[in-house]
């Protein structure tokens, strides 16, 4: 996927990075030892074949000159912290961090190396899978997501802080950050920004049911799941994690918005039954948060077409209807 946040580097810089991580001479001569893995939306990711035959992956954070959304600031530092937590407290398979550099000596951003996972991306091949196999993977993903949520946090909010004393404060601050990002870039939501603020305030009491902060992956979609031989072998891209309510996880989005797919297998694997009325109210707020991000991020990514923007606008309109609001003129 194309995005102005992708911090591509020349071959000589990539060679210097590999040599710094794995020792002088680790990068072979020529250019055919490195290739970009292009399906991600945010960071640039390269696959490398080192001189000793090892296959590794290099992930580079966006350049500092490109404005990102507030919740994406320091994303690579969040990912490194998330990988440490997952490795220390769960058995969920994630890549090992083999080398991380935040010195900015070789390029203008953080980067890290991990082993290449020789597996299929579920998001790419799911259309080729029999329905029963896809259900089985989603059930396994639900179980893995529950294990991730078993990690307890010291506060609500970002992994590195600021620490909020309640989930209502943390979530409403997160959502307000998104709205301010949209206002700063004059993103047309099809809704007045203050109308959305009123909707959030009118439904915020449901957030008070959440009293214990849990580790939340949040960005756990099929495209971040690697599979091989009928099993999940790795979960990738942990740069949007925080401490909050597990119900905000992506696997539950389909309980409110059908465009995100049937959540039944995921919920079965997670061990989650039918949502209560209060849980439904919270999940609708979380879908609102998600839809706002998906609309607004198209501007920050520098998209030159409207496909993702138009799709996200439909989801925003649908979730606003669930929350009792309908636009005077449909987008």
N, C-alpha and C positions, 0 to 999 in steps of 0.2 A: 504494500500500500504506500502511496506517496504522501509525504507530509513534510512541511518546512522544519519540523522538529528533528528530523533525521540528520545527525551530525556526521556525515560521511567524511572519511579521511583519505589522503593520498597513500599510495602503496608504500612509500618510504616510511611514513608514520606508522602504518600498520605493522611493518617489519620491525620497527624500533619497539613497538609495544610488545610484540611477541618475544623479542629478544630480552626485553626487560623482565617479562613474566617467567620465561622458561630457560633463559640463559643465552649467551651470545651464540649465534649460528643456528638458533632454533627455527628461524624462518628460512625456507628454501629460496633459491634464486628465482627470478622470473616473477610472473604475476598469477599463474594458474593455480597456486596453492591457496588462494583466498577468493571467496565469493560472498555476495550479500544474500542474506535470507530475507526476502522482501515482504512477507505477509504481515508483519507487525505494523502498528499505527503510530508509535511514539518514538522509541529509540531505534537507532540503526544497529543491526546485528549482523555479524560476519561469521561465516564458517571458515576455519583454517585447517589445512593439513600441514602439520609441522614436519621438520626434516626427519624426525625419528618415526614418523608414520602416525603419530597421535592425531586424532581429530578433536578440535576444540572450538569453542564459540566465544567471540568477543562481543560485548555489549557496551555501547558508548552512549552516555547521557546527551540530551540536546545541548546545543551551543548556548552560552549565556546571552548572546545577542538576540535570541528568539524568545519572545514573550510566551509563557505557558500559563495555563490556568492556575489559580492559587493553590489548589489541592495537589498539583503536580510539581510544585517547587520542592527541590531536594528529593525527587522520586527515587534516584538510584541509592541514596543513603537509606531510604525507607526499605527498598528491596533487600539490601544487604542485612539490615536489622531483622527483617521478616524471615529471611533464609536461616539466620542464626536461631531464631525462636522455633521455627518449624523443625529444624534438625535436632535441637536440644530437647524438645518436648513432645514430638510425635514420631510416628513411623511413616508419615505421608512422604512419598518419594519426591524429592526436589533436587535440582542440580547442586553439586558441590562448588563452592567458590574456590578456585585454584589460585587466583591472584587478583587483588583489587588495588587500584591506584587512584587516589584522590588528590595527588600533588599538583596536577595540571602542568607537569613538566614537558610532556610529549604532545598533549593536545589541550584544548581549552575546557575540558569537561572530565568528570569522573568516568571510569570504565572498569570493567572486570572481566575475567576469563572464567569459563566453566567447561567441563567436558561436553562434547557433542553427544546428544541423545539420539541414537540411531533408532528412530521410531516414526510412526505416522502421527500427524497432527489430526486430532479428532474433528476439529472444525473444518478441515479441508476435505476429509474423506467420508464424512458422515452420510453424505448423499449416496454413497456407494454401498453402505452397510444395510443388511436386512434389519427390519424394525426390531426384531427380538435382540439382536446384537447391540443396537444403539440403546435400547432400554437397559440392557445389562451394564453398559458403560455408564449411563446416567445414574443407575442405582449405585454403582461403585463410586461414582463421583460424589453422590450424596453422602455416602459413608465417610469418604475422605474429608469432605467439607465439615462434617460434624466433628471429626477428630481435630481439625484445625481450630474449630470454635471451642474446643475443650481447653485451649490455652487461655488462662485468665489474665486480664490486664490490670495494671495498677491504677488506671484512670480511664475516663472516656476521652476519645479524641485521637489525634495522630500518635504514632508510636514514639516519636521524639518529643511530644508535647506540642502546644501547651495542654496542660491537664485540665479537664473540666470535671466538676463534681457530679454532674448528672448527664444522662443521655439526652434529655430534652435540650439542655444548654449546648452540648457538643453538636448534636445533629442540626439544630436551627442555625448554629454558627456556620457549619459546613455548607448548608443550603444557602445562607446569606452570602457566603464567599462566592458561590456559583452565580448568584444573581448579580452581584457587583461586577464579576468578570464579564457578564453579558452586557451590563450597562456601560462598562468602560469601552467596549468595542461596538456599542450600538447594535447589538444583535436583535433582529426582529423575531420575537417569540410567537407573534400572533396574539399575545396577551399583554396587558399592562403589567409591568413588574410589581406594582403595588397590589394588584388583584391577587397575584400569586402569593405575595406576603400575607395577605388577609386569609387566604385558604390555609396556609401553613399554620398561622396563629389559631385559626378556628379548629384545627385538628390536633394541635400539639399535646393536648392532655393525654392522648393515647401513649405518648412516649414515656410517660412517667412509670409505666409498668416495668420498664427495663431498669433494674437496679444493680446488676452485676456486669461489669465490662468484660467482654470476650474478644479475643483476637478475631478479626474479620478480614477475610481475603478480598472480598468485594468484587474483584475483577475475574472471577473464576468462571469463564465461559468455555465452551467447547474448544475454541481456538488456543486456549492455554493448557490443553490436556494432550499429552503424548501417550500413544498406545502401541503395544507390540504383543503379539501372541495372545490376544484376548484379554490383556490386562492393562491397567494404567501404570506406566513405568516412570512418568515424571509429570509434575505440574510446574509450569513456568510462569514468569512475569508476575512478580509479587510487589510491584512498586506502588500500589494504591492501598495497601493494608492499613488498618487502624484498629482501635479498640472501641467496640460498640455493641449493637444488637445483631445477633446472628441472622435474624429475619431479613436483614438488608442484603444478604448474599444474593448474587445473580440468579442462582438456581430457583429462587422463590418468585422471580419477577413474573413468570407465566401464570401465577395464581390470580393476577389482576389483569394482565395484558396478554391476550392470546398470541400476539406477534412474537413473543419470546419463547413460544413452544409449550408443549404439554409438560408440566412439572411433576407428573405423577410418579415416574420412576425415580427421579431425584429425591422427592419427598419420602418415598418408600425406603430408599437407601439411607436417608438422613434419619428416619424414624419419626418424622413429623406428620401428625394427623391433620385433619381439616382445621383451618385457621379459625380462631374465635373472632367475634365481631371486632374486638379491640385490636387483635393481630391484623385483621384485614385493614383496619384504619391506618395502622402503622405502615403496612406494606404498600398502601396507596401513596403515602407520603414518600416512601423510598422509591417508588416508581416515578413520582414527580421529580425527585432529585436526579434520578438516572436520566429521565427524558430531557431535563434541562441541560445536563452535561452533554448529552448526545447532540442537542441542537447547537449549543454554544461552542463546543469544541471544533466544529467544522470551520469556524472562522479562525480560531487559533491554529488549526492545522494548515490553513491556507488552501483549502479545497477549491478547485476551479470548476467544479460541477455541483449540482444541487441534489444528487441522489440521496446521500446520507442525511443531508439537512431536511429534505422533504419527508423522508421516512420518519425521522425523529419528531418532526412537527406533528405528524399524525398521532404518534404515541403520546405526545404532550397533550394534545386535544382530548384523546381518549381518557387519559388519567384525570384530567381536570373534570371531565364529565362524571367519572366515578366519585370525585370529591364534591360533586354538586354544582359545578359551574359549566356553562356552555357559552361559546363565543357568540357575539352578536352576528358576526360574519365568519363563516368557516374558512380556515386557511386554505 
